Amino acid sequence: MSGILYFVPTPVGNLEDMTFRAVKVLKEVDYILCEDTRTSGILLKHFEISKPLRAYHLHNEHQVTEKVIQDVKDGQCIALITDAGTPGISDPGYLLAKAGTDHGLNMICLPGATAFVPALVVSGLPNHDFYFAGFLPPKKGRQTKLKQLAQQKNTIVLYESPHKINATLEQIKTFFGEETKVSLSREISKKFEETKRGTIQELIEFSQSKTLKGEIVLVINNHI
């Protein structure tokens, strides 16, 4: 009898965002896959979870996936967590979920934390029709991707790093227009959580006036 492959969200900031169910599942599985055993070790220690940890990240997922699939087939229950948020959402997880689907495994993803949902809700921008684009290409293809996104007439959600945010905002102004309404959220669920809303020009001035830290979520109103 095969086991279960769990995808378990972990807090993006405040540890109190961890669900009771997530803690229960992590205490019951045979072992836990994680991006960084040191980062996840701190989280698991906080919740008194003592289970074997195995590294599963972008650099080894192709090598590890086959073994994980076989372990589940052999009856083990395994959980995948990432450093923060829901596995598979701009984090490792897709490859494992696809392999699990191909092999007909029993897979369960728990509801839980992910950064773009609260940013979208508090943006005050239309959220009935949105496109989640995740991170833009790191170098080549960024402008091409933004041009493509500018053609989509809905709300666009992006992740961006602090050291690229100024350049990205300038590119959004170029491709979406200077009157485009944008919301910028950072440090979601952390002590210094902050959201700034306005036109793209106002967001550029805000970003250039201070040094932004933490993962950033941009919400762009591109509705007609």
LUMPAFI-42984 format. One record per residue (C-alpha): residue in three letters; residue number from 1; x, y, z. Coordinates in steps of 0.2 Angstrom, whole numbers, always signed. Example, Ala and Ser with C-alpha at 12.3 -4.5 7.8 and 13.67 -1.06 7.14 Angstrom:
BEGIN
PT  residu  num     xx     yy     zz
PT     ALA    1    +62    -22    +39
PT     SER    2    +68     -5    +36
***
This chain:
BEGIN
PT  residu  num     xx     yy     zz
PT     MET    1     +0     +0     +0
PT     SER    2     +8    +17     -5
PT     GLY    3    +10    +31     +6
PT     ILE    4     +6    +50     +5
PT     LEU    5    +16    +64     -2
PT     TYR    6    +12    +80     +7
PT     PHE    7    +16    +98     +1
PT     VAL    8    +16   +108    +17
PT     PRO    9    +16   +127    +18
PT     THR   10    +27   +136    +30
PT     PRO   11    +26   +154    +37
PT     VAL   12    +33   +168    +26
PT     GLY   13    +36   +178    +41
PT     ASN   14    +27   +176    +58
PT     LEU   15    +29   +159    +65
PT     GLU   16    +11   +160    +72
PT     ASP   17     +5   +158    +54
PT     MET   18     +9   +140    +55
PT     THR   19     -7   +129    +55
PT     PHE   20    -11   +116    +68
PT     ARG   21    -13   +104    +53
PT     ALA   22     +4   +107    +46
PT     VAL   23    +12   +104    +63
PT     LYS   24     +2    +88    +65
PT     VAL   25     +7    +81    +47
PT     LEU   26    +25    +85    +50
PT     LYS   27    +25    +76    +66
PT     GLU   28    +18    +61    +58
PT     VAL   29    +27    +59    +41
PT     ASP   30    +42    +47    +40
PT     TYR   31    +54    +61    +34
PT     ILE   32    +54    +79    +28
PT     LEU   33    +61    +86    +12
PT     CYS   34    +67   +104    +14
PT     GLU   35    +76   +118     +4
PT     ASP   36    +89   +121    +18
PT     THR   37    +90   +110    +32
PT     ARG   38    +97   +124    +43
PT     THR   39    +83   +135    +40
PT     SER   40    +70   +122    +42
PT     GLY   41    +78   +115    +57
PT     ILE   42    +75   +131    +66
PT     LEU   43    +56   +130    +62
PT     LEU   44    +54   +112    +66
PT     LYS   45    +63   +115    +83
PT     HIS   46    +51   +129    +87
PT     PHE   47    +37   +117    +85
PT     GLU   48    +45   +102    +93
PT     ILE   49    +45    +92    +77
PT     SER   50    +59    +78    +77
PT     LYS   51    +59    +70    +60
PT     PRO   52    +74    +66    +48
PT     LEU   53    +77    +80    +36
PT     ARG   54    +83    +78    +18
PT     ALA   55    +88    +92     +6
PT     TYR   56    +77    +95     -9
PT     HIS   57    +81   +111    -19
PT     LEU   58    +83   +117    -36
PT     HIS   59   +100   +110    -38
PT     ASN   60    +96    +92    -33
PT     GLU   61    +78    +89    -36
PT     HIS   62    +80    +80    -52
PT     GLN   63    +92    +67    -43
PT     VAL   64    +81    +66    -28
PT     THR   65    +64    +65    -35
PT     GLU   66    +65    +47    -41
PT     LYS   67    +70    +41    -24
PT     VAL   68    +56    +50    -15
PT     ILE   69    +43    +43    -28
PT     GLN   70    +49    +25    -24
PT     ASP   71    +48    +28     -5
PT     VAL   72    +30    +34     -6
PT     LYS   73    +26    +19    -17
PT     ASP   74    +34     +8     -3
PT     GLY   75    +22    +15     +9
PT     GLN   76    +31    +30    +17
PT     CYS   77    +23    +46    +20
PT     ILE   78    +34    +61    +15
PT     ALA   79    +32    +80    +17
PT     LEU   80    +40    +93     +6
PT     ILE   81    +42   +111    +14
PT     THR   82    +52   +126     +8
PT     ASP   83    +61   +140    +17
PT     ALA   84    +44   +150    +17
PT     GLY   85    +27   +149     +9
PT     THR   86    +19   +135     -2
PT     PRO   87    +30   +122    -11
PT     GLY   88    +29   +124    -30
PT     ILE   89    +24   +143    -29
PT     SER   90    +41   +151    -35
PT     ASP   91    +49   +137    -25
PT     PRO   92    +54   +119    -28
PT     GLY   93    +39   +107    -29
PT     TYR   94    +32   +107    -47
PT     LEU   95    +44    +93    -52
PT     LEU   96    +39    +82    -38
PT     ALA   97    +21    +85    -40
PT     LYS   98    +22    +81    -59
PT     ALA   99    +31    +65    -55
PT     GLY  100    +19    +60    -42
PT     THR  101     +5    +63    -54
PT     ASP  102    +14    +52    -67
PT     HIS  103    +15    +38    -55
PT     GLY  104     -2    +40    -48
PT     LEU  105     +3    +44    -30
PT     ASN  106     -9    +50    -17
PT     MET  107     -4    +69    -15
PT     ILE  108    -11    +82     -3
PT     CYS  109     -6   +100     -2
PT     LEU  110    -11   +109    +14
PT     PRO  111    -19   +126    +13
PT     GLY  112     -7   +139    +20
PT     ALA  113     +4   +154    +18
PT     THR  114    +10   +161     +2
PT     ALA  115    +16   +179     -1
PT     PHE  116     +6   +185    -16
PT     VAL  117    -11   +182     -9
PT     PRO  118    -11   +194     +6
PT     ALA  119     -2   +207     -6
PT     LEU  120    -16   +205    -19
PT     VAL  121    -30   +207     -6
PT     VAL  122    -23   +223     +2
PT     SER  123    -18   +231    -14
PT     GLY  124    -36   +237    -16
PT     LEU  125    -34   +232    -35
PT     PRO  126    -46   +221    -44
PT     ASN  127    -43   +203    -39
PT     HIS  128    -57   +194    -48
PT     ASP  129    -45   +191    -63
PT     PHE  130    -27   +191    -60
PT     TYR  131    -11   +183    -67
PT     PHE  132     +3   +177    -56
PT     ALA  133    +19   +179    -65
PT     GLY  134    +31   +175    -50
PT     PHE  135    +49   +181    -53
PT     LEU  136    +54   +189    -69
PT     PRO  137    +69   +181    -79
PT     PRO  138    +85   +185    -70
PT     LYS  139    +93   +193    -84
PT     LYS  140    +90   +189   -102
PT     GLY  141    +71   +190   -107
PT     ARG  142    +65   +202    -93
PT     GLN  143    +60   +216   -105
PT     THR  144    +52   +203   -117
PT     LYS  145    +42   +196   -102
PT     LEU  146    +36   +213    -96
PT     LYS  147    +31   +217   -114
PT     GLN  148    +20   +201   -114
PT     LEU  149    +13   +205    -97
PT     ALA  150     +8   +222   -103
PT     GLN  151     -3   +214   -116
PT     GLN  152    -13   +205   -103
PT     LYS  153    -28   +215    -98
PT     ASN  154    -30   +209    -80
PT     THR  155    -21   +212    -63
PT     ILE  156     -3   +206    -64
PT     VAL  157     +6   +199    -48
PT     LEU  158    +26   +199    -48
PT     TYR  159    +39   +194    -35
PT     GLU  160    +55   +205    -35
PT     SER  161    +71   +206    -25
PT     PRO  162    +76   +222    -17
PT     HIS  163    +92   +225    -27
PT     LYS  164    +81   +224    -44
PT     ILE  165    +66   +234    -38
PT     ASN  166    +71   +251    -44
PT     ALA  167    +75   +245    -62
PT     THR  168    +59   +234    -63
PT     LEU  169    +48   +249    -58
PT     GLU  170    +56   +259    -71
PT     GLN  171    +53   +245    -84
PT     ILE  172    +35   +244    -78
PT     LYS  173    +32   +262    -81
PT     THR  174    +40   +260    -99
PT     PHE  175    +29   +245   -104
PT     PHE  176    +13   +248    -94
PT     GLY  177    +12   +267    -94
PT     GLU  178    +15   +281    -81
PT     GLU  179     -3   +282    -75
PT     THR  180     -3   +263    -71
PT     LYS  181     -9   +259    -53
PT     VAL  182     +3   +248    -43
PT     SER  183     +4   +241    -25
PT     LEU  184    +21   +236    -17
PT     SER  185    +21   +225     -2
PT     ARG  186    +36   +219     +7
PT     GLU  187    +41   +210    +23
PT     ILE  188    +24   +201    +23
PT     SER  189    +19   +194    +40
PT     LYS  190    +35   +201    +48
PT     LYS  191    +38   +215    +60
PT     PHE  192    +41   +229    +47
PT     GLU  193    +27   +224    +35
PT     GLU  194    +23   +238    +23
PT     THR  195    +12   +241     +8
PT     LYS  196    +13   +257     -3
PT     ARG  197     +0   +260    -16
PT     GLY  198     -1   +273    -30
PT     THR  199     +4   +277    -48
PT     ILE  200    +20   +269    -55
PT     GLN  201    +28   +286    -54
PT     GLU  202    +24   +287    -36
PT     LEU  203    +30   +270    -32
PT     ILE  204    +47   +274    -41
PT     GLU  205    +49   +290    -30
PT     PHE  206    +45   +279    -15
PT     SER  207    +57   +266    -19
PT     GLN  208    +71   +278    -23
PT     SER  209    +69   +287     -7
PT     LYS  210    +73   +273     +4
PT     THR  211    +82   +256     +4
PT     LEU  212    +69   +242     +3
PT     LYS  213    +73   +226    +11
PT     GLY  214    +64   +209    +11
PT     GLU  215    +55   +200     -3
PT     ILE  216    +44   +211    -13
PT     VAL  217    +27   +208    -21
PT     LEU  218    +21   +220    -35
PT     VAL  219     +3   +220    -40
PT     ILE  220     -1   +230    -56
PT     ASN  221    -18   +235    -62
PT     ASN  222    -18   +232    -80
PT     HIS  223    -37   +231    -83
PT     ILE  224    -45   +240    -97
***
